[in-house]
Amino acid sequence: MRQRDQRLAAPIGAGLATALLALAGCSADDSGANGHGEPVVMGTTMDKPVSTDPAAGYDPGSWLLFNNVFQSLLSFPKGGTRPEPEAAKSCTFTDTHSQVYRCTLKDGLTFSNGHKLTSEDVKFSFDRTRRIKDKNGPAVMFTALDKVEAPDAKTVVFHLKTPDATFPSKIASGAGSIVDHTAYPADRLRTDGKAVGSGVYTLKSSSAKKAVFGVNSSYEGPAKVKNSGMTVKYFTAAEDLKKAVRSGAVDLAYRGLSMEDLAALSNASLDQKHGTQLVQGTSAEVMHLVFNFKDPVAGKLGVRKAIAYLLDRPTLVRDVYQHTAEPLYSIVPAGITGHNTAFFDTFGDRPNPGKAADALRDAGVHGKVPLTLWATPDRYGPGTVPAVKEIAQQLNASRLFDVKVRSVPTKEYEQGMASGRFGFYVKGWIPDYPDPDNFTQPFFGKGNVLGNHYSSPQITGRLLPKTADQPDRGAATETFRELQDIVARDVPVIPVWQGKQYAVARDGISGLEWTLDASTVFRFWEISKAADT
């Protein structure tokens, strides 16, 4: 999320299926439909929040907290990618160029501390995020925002510098969290680890080991709460999380169990699962190979095309990711408006050494091509280094390349990308919001996050502005497809895989299917637990 290239929603290490077999099964019920059901305990190794303050958190763990503790004007409904009213009664663009966005608040909104929520709080929240402009915060999402007005207690008007039809999606994300203007300083972050919001839950306590959430009795909105509270336990290792599931210390595990264990449990028979369930959902998380256009080797189009001809995605997702990911053939993933298969159409889905050799020869490249493929083991999930080693092996097997793999810690990796030290490297991405803009503008717009010195006048000067001026996102489909075709022609990146989301839970846990979708919103309130589990 947010410069949102965070760690891969790590698929669950061999042995979990066996470790989970002793859990007893129970039947689920819906007794917690009004927030009076059993409390639920979740475990994760990957979603510890960076911040409890919406002006600073721009990572999956922080947004998991924000989406459950704070309200935004709009939110993504379960299974949907089109924002719908949350704290707002209605929102709409009032001009023809997607530059003036007006929202009317619902009646009776209050924060968990009893204070009324008005347009003053909404204006304050956006102004505050932009004023603080924390380097780890979401202010970068609102560069097009010029000013916010609150003409009366129920009305908020956003004025944009340039057209931005994705603005509703941006304010429906964690970046649009509304805070109480009397409970947060206007020009600095709140540092006490507490949170005051108007969302479905309250943050009762937070530490390095766990966060405890209680149901907010003041909440007014569309969510129907199916439990009486959530506790999230943070583990440092997948093995520890595995033990917690086995012992019943957690009711469900989300993000952080290994790919091998997910695959083992997925392939287990009903009898072998013995009281556990593996719930799979959709995901828009992706990983790309990135090329630095100023690198003397990776900067050559023939080299990039040759790699695209040699990449064997099906083998990669089978052998490394154990089918917990899917091959990806374009920069906009499947399930997102405008997705096409530009790289499949251009380069195929199986290695073609002959065409790879032709691409190198046409570019005047002779002999084995020396390259270093850079990765980091602790940024995009445990499969990253094994994946780049497999990719290097595929390229070297063609006898056209001599690729070596280097892996460095995250801090050094970020510095290497920013400084242009790397010519060939991987980049993971979890979207801020489920719109094709979030897979294109950050990568190919001005000041893009890839740091690879690629620029296309067609993309930045014509296509991205055209899509930004189109409130009907379906009507922008052909423009996004044209953009993807250009990327397949220029090959600044090569899409590799699209992730899946998984959770492992005890029988008696219900509703997880409504938390695992392309919106990336993990909805605590949809999860229920049978009383005898």
C-alpha positions as CSV (number, residue, x, y, z in Angstrom):
1,M,0.0,0.0,0.0
2,R,1.1,3.4,-0.4
3,Q,4.3,3.9,-1.9
4,R,2.6,0.7,-1.8
5,D,5.1,-1.7,-2.8
6,Q,4.9,-3.7,0.4
7,R,5.7,-7.3,1.1
8,L,3.9,-9.9,-0.9
9,A,0.8,-11.3,0.7
10,A,3.0,-14.2,1.5
11,P,1.5,-17.3,0.5
12,I,1.1,-19.9,4.1
13,G,6.1,-24.1,4.8
14,A,5.8,-27.7,4.4
15,G,4.2,-29.3,7.4
16,L,1.3,-27.0,8.2
17,A,-1.3,-29.4,6.8
18,T,0.0,-32.1,9.2
19,A,0.3,-29.6,12.1
20,L,-3.3,-28.6,11.7
21,L,-4.8,-32.0,11.5
22,A,-5.5,-32.2,15.2
23,L,-7.9,-29.3,15.4
24,A,-11.5,-30.1,16.2
25,G,-14.3,-29.1,13.9
26,C,-17.3,-27.1,14.8
27,S,-20.3,-25.7,12.9
28,A,-20.5,-22.0,12.2
29,D,-23.5,-19.8,13.1
30,D,-24.5,-16.2,12.6
31,S,-25.1,-15.4,16.2
32,G,-22.9,-12.4,16.1
33,A,-24.8,-10.5,13.4
34,N,-25.3,-7.5,15.7
35,G,-21.8,-7.4,17.2
36,H,-22.6,-9.7,20.1
37,G,-21.0,-12.9,18.7
38,E,-17.8,-14.6,19.9
39,P,-14.5,-12.6,19.8
40,V,-12.1,-13.7,17.1
41,V,-8.3,-14.0,17.3
42,M,-6.2,-13.6,14.2
43,G,-2.5,-14.2,13.7
44,T,-0.1,-12.7,11.1
45,T,3.6,-12.3,10.5
46,M,3.3,-9.5,8.0
47,D,0.7,-6.9,9.1
48,K,2.1,-5.1,12.1
49,P,1.1,-1.5,11.6
50,V,3.8,1.1,11.1
51,S,1.5,3.8,12.6
52,T,-1.9,4.2,14.2
53,D,-2.1,7.7,12.8
54,P,-3.7,7.9,9.3
55,A,-1.4,10.7,8.3
56,A,1.6,8.4,8.6
57,G,0.6,4.8,7.9
58,Y,1.0,3.8,4.3
59,D,1.5,0.0,4.6
60,P,-0.8,-3.0,4.7
61,G,-0.7,-3.4,8.5
62,S,-1.6,0.3,9.1
63,W,-4.4,0.2,6.5
64,L,-5.8,-2.9,8.1
65,L,-6.2,-0.9,11.3
66,F,-7.5,2.2,9.5
67,N,-10.1,0.3,7.5
68,N,-11.6,-1.1,10.7
69,V,-11.2,1.8,13.1
70,F,-11.8,4.9,11.0
71,Q,-14.5,5.8,8.5
72,S,-14.0,7.3,5.1
73,L,-16.6,9.2,3.1
74,L,-16.8,6.2,0.8
75,S,-15.8,2.6,1.1
76,F,-15.5,-0.5,-1.0
77,P,-18.4,-3.0,-0.6
78,K,-17.5,-6.6,-0.1
79,G,-16.7,-8.2,-3.4
80,G,-16.9,-4.8,-5.2
81,T,-14.5,-2.3,-6.7
82,R,-16.8,0.7,-7.1
83,P,-16.8,3.0,-4.0
84,E,-20.1,3.4,-2.2
85,P,-21.2,5.8,0.6
86,E,-19.9,5.2,4.1
87,A,-19.8,8.4,6.2
88,A,-21.2,10.2,3.2
89,K,-24.9,10.1,2.2
90,S,-23.8,11.0,-1.3
91,C,-20.8,12.1,-3.3
92,T,-20.5,13.3,-6.9
93,F,-18.4,15.3,-9.4
94,T,-20.3,18.5,-10.0
95,D,-18.3,19.5,-13.1
96,T,-17.6,17.9,-16.5
97,H,-13.9,17.5,-16.0
98,S,-13.6,15.6,-12.7
99,Q,-12.1,18.5,-10.8
100,V,-14.9,19.4,-8.3
101,Y,-16.1,16.6,-6.0
102,R,-18.9,17.3,-3.5
103,C,-20.0,15.1,-0.6
104,T,-22.9,15.3,1.8
105,L,-22.5,13.7,5.2
106,K,-25.0,11.3,6.8
107,D,-26.9,12.4,9.9
108,G,-25.9,11.4,13.4
109,L,-22.3,10.5,12.9
110,T,-20.1,10.5,16.0
111,F,-16.6,9.5,16.9
112,S,-15.9,6.8,19.5
113,N,-15.2,9.5,22.1
114,G,-18.8,10.9,21.6
115,H,-17.8,14.0,19.6
116,K,-19.9,14.7,16.5
117,L,-18.4,14.1,13.1
118,T,-18.9,17.1,10.8
119,S,-17.5,18.5,7.6
120,E,-14.9,20.4,9.7
121,D,-13.4,17.0,10.7
122,V,-13.3,15.8,7.1
123,K,-11.6,19.0,5.9
124,F,-9.2,18.9,8.9
125,S,-8.2,15.3,8.1
126,F,-7.3,15.9,4.5
127,D,-5.6,19.2,5.2
128,R,-3.6,17.6,8.1
129,T,-2.3,14.7,6.0
130,R,-1.1,17.1,3.3
131,R,0.3,19.5,5.8
132,I,2.3,16.9,7.7
133,K,3.3,15.2,4.5
134,D,5.0,12.4,6.4
135,K,7.5,10.4,4.2
136,N,5.8,7.2,5.3
137,G,2.3,8.6,4.9
138,P,-0.4,8.8,2.1
139,A,-0.1,12.5,1.3
140,V,1.4,11.4,-2.1
141,M,-2.0,10.2,-3.1
142,F,-3.4,13.7,-3.0
143,T,-1.0,15.6,-5.1
144,A,-3.9,16.6,-7.4
145,L,-5.9,18.1,-4.5
146,D,-5.9,21.9,-4.5
147,K,-8.2,22.7,-1.5
148,V,-11.0,21.4,0.6
149,E,-14.0,23.5,1.6
150,A,-16.6,22.9,4.3
151,P,-19.4,25.4,3.5
152,D,-21.6,24.0,6.2
153,A,-21.6,21.2,8.8
154,K,-22.8,18.5,6.3
155,T,-21.0,19.5,3.1
156,V,-17.5,18.9,1.9
157,V,-16.2,20.2,-1.5
158,F,-12.8,19.0,-2.9
159,H,-11.2,21.1,-5.6
160,L,-8.6,19.4,-7.8
161,K,-5.8,21.0,-9.7
162,T,-6.2,18.5,-12.6
163,P,-8.9,16.0,-13.5
164,D,-8.8,12.8,-11.4
165,A,-11.6,10.4,-11.9
166,T,-10.0,8.0,-9.4
167,F,-10.5,10.5,-6.6
168,P,-13.5,8.6,-5.2
169,S,-11.4,5.5,-4.9
170,K,-8.6,7.3,-3.2
171,I,-10.8,8.7,-0.5
172,A,-12.4,5.3,-0.1
173,S,-9.0,3.9,0.9
174,G,-7.2,4.1,4.2
175,A,-5.8,7.5,3.0
176,G,-9.3,8.9,3.4
177,S,-9.6,8.1,7.1
178,I,-11.5,10.8,9.0
179,V,-10.1,11.9,12.4
180,D,-11.6,14.1,15.2
181,H,-10.1,17.6,14.8
182,T,-10.1,18.0,18.6
183,A,-8.2,14.7,19.2
184,Y,-5.3,15.1,16.7
185,P,-2.7,17.9,16.4
186,A,-3.0,19.8,13.1
187,D,0.7,19.9,12.2
188,R,2.3,16.8,13.8
189,L,1.6,13.1,14.3
190,R,-0.1,11.6,17.3
191,T,2.5,9.4,19.0
192,D,0.7,7.8,21.9
193,G,-0.4,4.7,19.9
194,K,-4.1,5.5,20.4
195,A,-6.7,6.1,17.8
196,V,-10.1,8.0,17.8
197,G,-12.3,7.2,14.8
198,S,-15.9,6.6,13.9
199,G,-15.4,3.2,12.2
200,V,-16.8,-0.2,13.0
201,Y,-14.2,-0.9,15.8
202,T,-12.3,0.9,18.5
203,L,-8.6,0.3,19.1
204,K,-8.6,-0.8,22.8
205,S,-4.9,-1.4,23.0
206,S,-1.8,-1.9,20.8
207,S,1.7,-3.3,21.4
208,A,4.5,-5.0,19.5
209,K,2.8,-8.3,20.2
210,K,-0.9,-7.7,19.6
211,A,-3.7,-5.2,18.9
212,V,-7.1,-5.5,20.6
213,F,-10.2,-4.1,18.9
214,G,-13.6,-3.7,20.4
215,V,-16.9,-3.0,18.6
216,N,-17.7,0.7,18.3
217,S,-21.3,1.2,19.7
218,S,-21.4,4.6,18.1
219,Y,-20.8,3.4,14.6
220,E,-23.3,4.5,11.9
221,G,-22.8,2.9,8.6
222,P,-23.5,-0.1,6.3
223,A,-21.4,-2.7,8.1
224,K,-23.1,-5.4,10.1
225,V,-20.8,-6.7,12.8
226,K,-20.7,-10.4,13.3
227,N,-18.4,-10.7,16.3
228,S,-17.8,-9.0,19.6
229,G,-14.2,-8.0,19.0
230,M,-11.0,-8.8,17.2
231,T,-7.5,-9.4,18.5
232,V,-4.6,-9.5,16.1
233,K,-1.4,-11.2,17.3
234,Y,1.9,-10.4,15.6
235,F,4.4,-13.2,15.1
236,T,8.0,-12.9,13.9
237,A,8.2,-16.2,12.2
238,A,5.9,-18.4,10.1
239,E,6.8,-21.4,12.3
240,D,5.5,-19.6,15.4
241,L,2.3,-18.7,13.6
242,K,1.9,-22.3,12.5
243,K,2.2,-23.5,16.1
244,A,-0.4,-20.9,17.2
245,V,-2.9,-22.2,14.7
246,R,-2.1,-25.8,15.8
247,S,-2.6,-25.1,19.4
248,G,-5.7,-23.0,19.0
249,A,-4.0,-19.8,20.2
250,V,-5.4,-18.1,17.1
251,D,-8.6,-18.8,15.3
252,L,-7.3,-17.9,11.9
253,A,-4.0,-17.1,10.2
254,Y,-3.7,-14.4,7.5
255,R,-0.5,-13.4,5.7
256,G,2.7,-15.0,6.7
257,L,2.3,-18.7,6.4
258,S,4.4,-20.4,3.8
259,M,3.6,-21.3,0.2
260,E,4.4,-25.0,0.8
261,D,2.0,-25.2,3.7
262,L,-0.8,-23.5,1.8
263,A,-0.3,-25.9,-1.1
264,A,-0.2,-28.9,1.3
265,L,-3.4,-27.9,3.0
266,S,-5.0,-27.1,-0.4
267,N,-4.3,-30.6,-1.6
268,A,-5.3,-32.4,1.6
269,S,-8.5,-34.4,1.6
270,L,-11.4,-33.4,3.7
271,D,-10.6,-36.1,6.3
272,Q,-7.0,-35.0,6.4
273,K,-7.9,-31.4,7.2
274,H,-9.5,-32.5,10.5
275,G,-11.3,-29.3,11.5
276,T,-9.5,-26.7,9.5
277,Q,-10.4,-24.8,6.4
278,L,-8.3,-23.0,3.7
279,V,-10.2,-20.0,2.3
280,Q,-9.0,-18.5,-1.0
281,G,-9.8,-15.1,-2.3
282,T,-8.9,-12.9,-5.2
283,S,-6.0,-10.4,-5.0
284,A,-4.6,-7.7,-7.2
285,E,-1.1,-8.0,-5.7
286,V,1.6,-8.2,-8.4
287,M,5.3,-8.6,-9.0
288,H,7.3,-7.2,-11.9
289,L,10.8,-7.4,-13.2
290,V,12.1,-3.9,-13.7
291,F,14.8,-2.6,-16.1
292,N,16.9,0.6,-15.6
293,F,17.0,2.4,-18.9
294,K,20.3,4.0,-18.1
295,D,22.0,0.7,-17.5
296,P,24.4,-0.2,-20.4
297,V,23.0,-3.7,-20.6
298,A,19.4,-3.7,-19.3
299,G,18.8,-0.4,-21.1
300,K,18.9,-2.2,-24.5
301,L,15.5,-3.1,-25.9
302,G,16.8,-6.3,-27.4
303,V,18.0,-7.5,-24.1
304,R,14.7,-6.8,-22.4
305,K,12.7,-8.5,-25.2
306,A,15.0,-11.5,-25.0
307,I,14.2,-11.9,-21.3
308,A,10.5,-11.5,-22.0
309,Y,10.7,-14.3,-24.6
310,L,12.5,-16.6,-22.1
311,L,10.5,-16.1,-18.9
312,D,8.5,-19.2,-18.0
313,R,5.8,-18.0,-15.6
314,P,3.8,-21.3,-15.4
315,T,6.9,-23.1,-14.2
316,L,7.8,-20.3,-11.7
317,V,4.3,-20.3,-10.1
318,R,4.3,-24.1,-10.0
319,D,7.7,-24.8,-8.6
320,V,8.4,-21.7,-6.4
321,Y,4.9,-20.4,-5.5
322,Q,3.2,-23.8,-5.4
323,H,0.3,-22.4,-7.4
324,T,-0.4,-19.8,-4.7
325,A,0.0,-17.2,-7.5
326,E,-1.0,-17.0,-11.1
327,P,1.0,-16.0,-14.2
328,L,0.5,-12.4,-15.1
329,Y,0.8,-11.2,-18.7
330,S,0.1,-7.5,-18.3
331,I,0.6,-4.6,-15.9
332,V,-3.1,-4.4,-15.0
333,P,-4.0,-7.6,-13.2
334,A,-7.0,-9.8,-13.9
335,G,-10.2,-8.6,-12.3
336,I,-9.3,-5.0,-12.7
337,T,-11.0,-2.9,-15.4
338,G,-9.0,-2.7,-18.6
339,H,-6.9,-5.8,-18.0
340,N,-5.5,-7.4,-21.2
341,T,-2.8,-10.0,-22.0
342,A,-0.3,-7.8,-23.9
343,F,2.8,-9.7,-22.9
344,F,1.1,-13.1,-23.7
345,D,0.1,-11.8,-27.1
346,T,3.6,-10.4,-27.8
347,F,5.9,-12.9,-26.3
348,G,3.8,-16.0,-25.6
349,D,3.6,-18.1,-22.4
350,R,6.5,-20.5,-22.9
351,P,10.2,-19.9,-23.5
352,N,11.2,-19.2,-27.1
353,P,15.0,-19.2,-27.3
354,G,14.9,-18.7,-31.1
355,K,13.1,-15.4,-30.9
356,A,15.2,-14.4,-27.9
357,A,18.3,-15.0,-29.9
358,D,16.8,-13.0,-32.8
359,A,16.0,-10.1,-30.5
360,L,19.6,-10.0,-29.2
361,R,21.1,-10.3,-32.7
362,D,18.9,-7.5,-34.1
363,A,20.1,-5.3,-31.2
364,G,23.7,-6.0,-32.1
365,V,24.3,-8.0,-28.9
366,H,26.6,-11.0,-29.2
367,G,27.8,-13.6,-26.8
368,K,26.3,-14.3,-23.4
369,V,24.7,-11.3,-21.8
370,P,26.0,-10.6,-18.3
371,L,23.4,-9.3,-15.9
372,T,22.8,-9.1,-12.1
373,L,19.3,-9.6,-10.9
374,W,18.7,-7.8,-7.6
375,A,16.2,-8.8,-4.9
376,T,15.5,-8.4,-1.2
377,P,14.4,-11.3,1.1
378,D,12.3,-9.2,3.5
379,R,10.2,-6.9,1.4
380,Y,8.0,-8.8,-0.9
381,G,7.6,-12.2,0.9
382,P,9.6,-15.4,1.4
383,G,9.2,-16.5,-2.2
384,T,11.1,-13.6,-3.7
385,V,14.7,-14.8,-3.6
386,P,13.8,-18.4,-4.7
387,A,11.7,-16.8,-7.5
388,V,14.6,-14.7,-8.8
389,K,16.9,-17.6,-8.6
390,E,14.5,-19.6,-10.7
391,I,14.2,-16.8,-13.2
392,A,18.0,-16.5,-13.4
393,Q,18.2,-20.3,-14.0
394,Q,15.6,-20.0,-16.8
395,L,17.6,-17.3,-18.5
396,N,20.9,-19.0,-18.1
397,A,19.5,-22.3,-19.5
398,S,19.0,-20.6,-22.8
399,R,22.8,-20.1,-23.1
400,L,22.1,-16.5,-24.1
401,F,22.5,-15.0,-20.6
402,D,24.9,-15.2,-17.6
403,V,22.7,-13.9,-14.8
404,K,23.8,-13.7,-11.2
405,V,21.5,-13.1,-8.3
406,R,22.2,-10.6,-5.5
407,S,20.0,-10.2,-2.5
408,V,20.4,-7.3,0.0
409,P,18.3,-6.0,3.0
410,T,15.4,-3.7,2.4
411,K,17.1,-0.5,3.3
412,E,20.0,-1.1,1.0
413,Y,17.6,-2.3,-1.7
414,E,15.6,0.9,-1.6
415,Q,18.8,2.9,-1.8
416,G,20.0,0.9,-4.7
417,M,16.9,1.4,-6.7
418,A,16.8,5.1,-5.9
419,S,20.4,5.7,-6.8
420,G,20.2,3.8,-10.1
421,R,22.7,1.2,-8.9
422,F,20.6,-1.7,-10.1
423,G,20.0,-2.4,-13.7
424,F,17.6,-5.4,-13.3
425,Y,15.5,-5.9,-10.2
426,V,12.1,-7.0,-8.8
427,K,9.3,-4.8,-7.6
428,G,6.2,-5.9,-5.7
429,W,3.0,-3.9,-5.6
430,I,-0.2,-4.0,-3.5
431,P,-2.7,-1.5,-4.8
432,D,-4.0,1.4,-2.9
433,Y,-7.4,1.0,-4.6
434,P,-8.8,-1.4,-7.2
435,D,-8.5,0.8,-10.3
436,P,-6.2,0.4,-13.3
437,D,-4.9,3.9,-12.6
438,N,-3.1,2.5,-9.5
439,F,-1.2,0.0,-11.7
440,T,-0.2,2.6,-14.3
441,Q,0.2,6.1,-13.0
442,P,2.6,5.1,-10.2
443,F,4.8,3.1,-12.6
444,F,4.7,5.2,-15.8
445,G,3.5,8.7,-14.7
446,K,5.8,11.6,-13.9
447,G,8.1,10.9,-11.0
448,N,7.2,7.2,-11.0
449,V,8.1,4.9,-8.1
450,L,10.1,2.5,-10.2
451,G,13.1,4.7,-10.5
452,N,14.0,3.1,-13.9
453,H,14.2,6.3,-16.0
454,Y,11.5,5.1,-18.4
455,S,9.2,7.7,-19.9
456,S,6.7,7.5,-22.7
457,P,5.3,10.8,-24.1
458,Q,2.2,8.8,-25.3
459,I,1.5,7.5,-21.8
460,T,2.3,10.6,-19.8
461,G,1.1,13.2,-22.3
462,R,-2.0,11.6,-23.7
463,L,-3.2,8.3,-22.2
464,L,-2.9,8.9,-18.5
465,P,-4.6,12.4,-18.7
466,K,-7.3,10.9,-20.8
467,T,-8.1,8.1,-18.3
468,A,-8.0,10.7,-15.4
469,D,-10.8,12.7,-17.1
470,Q,-13.1,9.7,-17.4
471,P,-15.5,9.2,-14.4
472,D,-17.0,6.1,-16.1
473,R,-14.0,3.7,-15.5
474,G,-15.5,1.2,-17.9
475,A,-15.3,3.8,-20.7
476,A,-11.5,4.1,-20.1
477,T,-11.0,0.4,-20.9
478,E,-9.6,0.8,-24.4
479,T,-7.3,3.6,-23.3
480,F,-5.8,1.4,-20.6
481,R,-5.4,-1.4,-23.0
482,E,-3.6,0.8,-25.5
483,L,-1.3,1.8,-22.6
484,Q,-0.6,-1.8,-21.8
485,D,0.3,-2.5,-25.4
486,I,2.8,0.3,-25.3
487,V,4.4,-1.2,-22.2
488,A,4.7,-4.6,-23.9
489,R,6.3,-2.9,-26.9
490,D,8.9,-0.9,-24.8
491,V,9.4,-3.4,-22.0
492,P,10.3,-1.1,-19.2
493,V,9.0,-3.9,-16.9
494,I,7.9,-7.5,-17.3
495,P,4.9,-8.6,-15.3
496,V,5.5,-11.9,-13.6
497,W,2.7,-13.0,-11.3
498,Q,-0.5,-12.0,-9.7
499,G,-1.1,-13.2,-6.1
500,K,-3.9,-15.0,-4.4
501,Q,-5.2,-14.3,-0.9
502,Y,-5.5,-17.1,1.6
503,A,-6.5,-17.5,5.2
504,V,-6.4,-20.7,7.3
505,A,-9.0,-21.0,10.0
506,R,-10.6,-23.4,12.4
507,D,-14.0,-24.8,11.4
508,G,-16.6,-22.6,13.0
509,I,-15.0,-19.4,11.6
510,S,-17.2,-17.9,8.9
511,G,-17.2,-14.9,6.6
512,L,-13.6,-14.9,5.4
513,E,-14.7,-15.1,1.8
514,W,-16.0,-11.5,2.3
515,T,-12.6,-10.2,3.4
516,L,-10.4,-11.5,0.6
517,D,-11.1,-9.5,-2.5
518,A,-9.3,-7.1,-4.9
519,S,-10.2,-4.1,-2.8
520,T,-7.5,-5.3,-0.3
521,V,-9.9,-4.4,2.6
522,F,-9.8,-7.0,5.3
523,R,-13.2,-6.6,6.9
524,F,-13.1,-7.7,10.6
525,W,-16.8,-7.3,10.9
526,E,-17.6,-10.0,8.4
527,I,-15.9,-12.7,10.5
528,S,-17.9,-14.8,12.9
529,K,-17.1,-17.6,15.3
530,A,-19.3,-20.4,16.4
531,A,-19.8,-20.3,20.2
532,D,-18.4,-23.9,20.7
533,T,-15.3,-23.4,18.6
